Amino acid sequence: MTDKSHKSSQNKSEGQSSKASNSPPRLEQSASQRNNPLHGITLKIIVSELHDYYGGWQGLAQKAPMNCFKNNPTLKSALTFLRKTPWAREKVEQLYLFTQREIQRRNRTKPGSE
């Protein structure tokens, strides 16, 4: 029984090593995105976090005055609009980065955070 389990573990490790050699090294992938603060963050996450942070669609519409946040907004419709409209997506991404910096600043200056 141990021979079978040993063979199956060998096959698994051999399969993993062949997959690893076919794909580019992870160091190159992470190095190309090293200075991108939005790497790995989906547009859905960005819109959801901004929606929560600014207290809903109305608060978000005040910060980013776009019809996708003003007129009958839903997450699905906002994402559809932002994916099709590069200038709007850029504006929302910049608002997200600004908001993240503000949160970090507030946390640094909070009394008792030392």
C-alpha positions as CSV (number, residue, x, y, z in Angstrom):
1,M,0.0,0.0,0.0
2,T,2.8,2.4,0.7
3,D,4.3,1.7,-2.7
4,K,1.1,2.9,-4.4
5,S,0.9,6.0,-2.3
6,H,4.6,6.7,-3.0
7,K,4.1,6.3,-6.7
8,S,1.0,8.6,-6.7
9,S,2.9,11.3,-4.8
10,Q,5.8,10.9,-7.3
11,N,3.4,11.4,-10.2
12,K,1.9,14.5,-8.6
13,S,5.3,16.1,-7.9
14,E,6.5,15.3,-11.5
15,G,3.3,16.8,-12.9
16,Q,3.8,20.0,-10.8
17,S,7.4,20.4,-11.9
18,S,6.6,20.1,-15.6
19,K,3.8,22.7,-15.2
20,A,6.2,25.1,-13.4
21,S,8.8,24.8,-16.2
22,N,6.2,25.8,-18.8
23,S,4.9,28.9,-17.1
24,P,7.0,32.1,-16.7
25,P,8.7,32.6,-13.4
26,R,6.6,34.4,-10.8
27,L,9.4,36.8,-10.1
28,E,9.1,38.3,-13.6
29,Q,5.3,38.7,-13.2
30,S,5.5,40.4,-9.8
31,A,8.4,42.6,-10.9
32,S,6.4,43.9,-13.8
33,Q,3.6,44.9,-11.5
34,R,5.8,46.0,-8.5
35,N,4.8,49.7,-8.8
36,N,1.1,49.1,-9.6
37,P,-0.9,49.7,-6.4
38,L,-4.1,48.3,-8.2
39,H,-2.5,45.0,-9.1
40,G,-4.8,42.2,-8.1
41,I,-7.7,44.4,-7.1
42,T,-10.8,43.9,-9.2
43,L,-13.1,46.7,-10.3
44,K,-15.8,45.0,-8.3
45,I,-13.8,45.3,-5.1
46,I,-12.9,48.9,-5.8
47,V,-16.6,49.9,-6.4
48,S,-17.8,47.9,-3.4
49,E,-15.2,49.4,-1.0
50,L,-15.9,52.9,-2.2
51,H,-19.7,52.3,-1.9
52,D,-19.2,51.1,1.7
53,Y,-16.7,53.8,2.7
54,Y,-18.8,56.8,1.4
55,G,-22.0,55.4,2.8
56,G,-23.8,54.2,-0.3
57,W,-24.5,55.4,-3.8
58,Q,-25.4,58.9,-2.8
59,G,-22.1,59.5,-1.0
60,L,-20.1,57.9,-3.9
61,A,-22.0,60.1,-6.4
62,Q,-20.9,63.2,-4.5
63,K,-17.2,62.2,-4.7
64,A,-17.5,60.9,-8.3
65,P,-20.4,62.6,-10.0
66,M,-21.3,60.1,-12.7
67,N,-24.7,58.9,-13.8
68,C,-23.8,55.3,-13.0
69,F,-23.8,56.3,-9.3
70,K,-26.7,58.9,-9.5
71,N,-29.5,57.4,-11.6
72,N,-30.9,54.1,-10.3
73,P,-27.4,52.7,-9.4
74,T,-26.6,49.0,-9.0
75,L,-23.3,47.3,-8.7
76,K,-23.9,45.5,-12.0
77,S,-24.8,48.6,-13.9
78,A,-21.9,50.6,-12.5
79,L,-19.4,47.9,-13.3
80,T,-20.8,47.6,-16.9
81,F,-20.5,51.4,-17.4
82,L,-17.0,51.6,-15.9
83,R,-15.7,48.7,-17.9
84,K,-16.9,50.3,-21.2
85,T,-15.8,53.8,-20.3
86,P,-12.0,54.2,-19.8
87,W,-12.2,57.8,-18.4
88,A,-14.7,56.9,-15.8
89,R,-12.8,53.8,-14.7
90,E,-9.7,55.9,-14.4
91,K,-11.5,58.4,-12.2
92,V,-12.9,55.7,-9.9
93,E,-9.5,54.0,-9.7
94,Q,-7.9,57.4,-8.7
95,L,-10.6,58.0,-6.1
96,Y,-9.9,54.6,-4.7
97,L,-6.2,55.3,-4.4
98,F,-6.9,58.7,-2.9
99,T,-9.2,57.1,-0.3
100,Q,-6.7,54.4,0.6
101,R,-4.0,57.1,1.2
102,E,-6.5,59.1,3.4
103,I,-7.3,56.0,5.4
104,Q,-3.6,55.3,6.0
105,R,-2.9,59.0,7.0
106,R,-5.8,58.9,9.4
107,N,-4.6,55.7,11.0
108,R,-1.1,57.1,11.4
109,T,-2.3,60.3,13.1
110,K,-4.9,58.5,15.3
111,P,-4.1,58.9,19.0
112,G,-3.0,55.7,20.7
113,S,-2.0,54.0,17.4
114,E,1.7,54.0,18.6
